[in-house]
Amino acid sequence: MGFFSNLKTATSESIKAVNHGAELFSEAASSLERATDIWVIESKISRLEDDIDRALLGEYCRYELEGMTEELDELYQEFSEKADSGDIVRLRERRARLYSRVHQVQMNSLADDIHKTQAALQHRTFLMPVDYKRELEWLKSEVENLLGMLPASKQGMKQKYEQQQKQLAADIQRLEAQRYTEEFDYYLSGSKKSVLRRRDSKLNGDSEEWYENGMRKQLAQFSNGKCDGQFFCWRDDGSLIVQAIKNRSTGERIQTIYLENGTIVCVVRFESSKNGQMKIWLWNGVYLGKACINHGSVERGGFLFQMLFRPLVWMSVFKAWKYKADRDGLENLVEATRHWEASINVIDRMQDIDKNPKIF
């Protein structure tokens, strides 16, 4: 039994020794793998630091440099998670020296870009205030970036660029106000005839027209040079002739024509830019018929066919031929229709105006 007992003890010790050796081997392998990872990461860091050094010495793109520093930050973080405290301290010192240089070069470059942009703007001519405003907004953002980079020790530079920032903000506000203009026209008597409101040289907002007696003649709402919203046309006695309303969300347009006494004689509903339908009544309220509008043209055949089978229509026409009151109603209807056509033509001409913008 002694022999087997000794054999068992020896075997147990051998197993322990093997396990211990395996643990040592595993630990050594892990250490080697960790050291290899650290070496690979540090090699990437060194190459990227060299690239940044070369970029700082020559011509570089600020945004490319920002991309390289972001990549370097990720590598620094990865290195810090694997390296020893001593290596981490050493790397942080390298990082601080490099980033100090990067920061200084970026500040100098940004200040130089601001100076060059200012000089270039002084020799440029802009067609509209909005173009100049856009350039100043970009310049202001660069000044704000520089202010964010300047250290507290650079008080003189800070005050200089803070003053420039305030001046740019004031110039931008002034240019924004200049984007909106009003053009007035007057009768020979001195009474106001019309006003056109523009934004960036295009009709925008309410454009209005008056009769010489002071009564409003037309009002049209424009957006970016196109009639968009409501349109009204009045007679010189103040009675409404045409009302046009556009639903901006659906694009649907409804035009309504009125007689002098307020009677509706026509409703035109456009479901799209050139397709829709119109309903027409006579001056006495008799329904004349409905006509479809396809591709901007009225389908007259179907409309005229409807009229043939409406005896009240022919009776009304006969009354207009025989009686003055009905004849006046017919003339009022014709006059309202002409006003409607004329107002639509005016709007079309206003939208097609090729206004030469002023040099700003």
Residue, then its C-alpha position, 0 to 999 in steps of 0.5 A: m500500500g505504501f508504494f501505491s500511496n507514494l505513486k498517488t502522491a507523486t501523480s497529484e504533485s505532477i498534476k499540480a505542477v502541470n496545472h501551475g505550468a499551464e497557468l504560467f504559460s497562459e499568463a505569459a501568453s496573455s502578457l505577450e498578447r497585451a504587449t503586442d496590442i499596446w505596441v500596435i496601438e502605439s505604432k498607430i499613434s506614432r504614425l498619426e502623430d507624424d502625419i499631424d506634425r507634417a500637416l502642421l509644418g506645411e499646407y493643411c486643411r483644418y477639417e482634415l486635421e480635426g479628423m486626424t485629431e479625433e482618430l488620435d483621441e480614440l487611439y489614446q483612449e484605447f492605449s490608456e485602457k491597456a497600458d501601465s500607469g507609467d506608459i499612460v503618463r508618458l503618453r499624456e505628456r506627448r499628447a499635451r505637447l502635440y495638442s498645444r502645437v495643434h491648438q496654436v497653429q489652428m488659432n493662427s490659421l483661423a485668424d489668418d483666414i478671417h483677415k483674408t476673408q475680410a479683405a476679400l469682402q471689401h473688394r466684392t460686389f453683391l447683387m443682393p443684401v442676402d448674398y452679402k449677409r450670407e458671407l458675413e454670417w459665415l465670417k461671424s461663425e469663424v470669429e466665434n470659433l476663434l474666440g472659443m479657442l483663445p486662452a484667457s491670457k490673450q485678453g487683447m485678442k479676445q477684446k479685438y475679436e469680441q468687438q468684431q463679432k458685435q460689428l458683424a452682428a450689427d451688419i447682419q441685422r442691417l442687411e436683413a432689414q435691407r432684404y425687405t423693400e417697398e416700392f410706392d407709386y402715386y397718381l398725379s394728384g398725389s394720392k397713393k396708387s400702389v405699393l409692391r413689397r419685395r424680399d430679395s427683389k422678389l414680390n413677397g407679402d401683400s402688394e396693394e393697389w388703390y383707385e384715385n379716390g382712395m378706395r382699395k382696388q386690389l390686394a395680392q399675397f405673394s411668396n418668393g415672386k409667386c402669387d400665393g395666398q389670397f387675392f382680392c379685387w374691388r370696384d371703386d365704390g368698395s364692392l368686391i368683384v373677385q376673391a381668390i383663396k389658395n390653400r397652401s397645404t393642399g394647393e387647392r385654389i378657389q376663385t369667386i366672382y361677385l356682382e355689385n350687389g354681392t351676388i355670386v355669379c361664378v366659382v372656379r375651383f382648381e384642384s391642381s395648377k391647371n385642372g378644376q371646374m367652374k360653376i356659373w350663375l346669371w345675374n338673377g341667380v339662375y344656374l347656368g351650368k358647370a364647366c370642366i377645366n383640363h390643362g388650363s382650357v375650359e371644355r365649352g362643348g359640355f357647358l353649352f350643351q347643358m344650356l340648351f336644356r335650361p329654359l330659365v336661362w333662355m327666359s333670362v336672356f329674353k328678359a335682358w333683351k326686353y327689360k332694362a333692369d335685367r339688361d343692367g344685370l347682364e351688363n354687370l355680369v359682363e363687367a364682373t367677368r372682365h374685371w376677373e380676367a383683367s385681374i388674373n392678367v395683372i397677377d400673371r404680369m406681376q409674376d413674370i416681371d424680370k426686375n433687374p436687381k440693384i448692385f449692392 
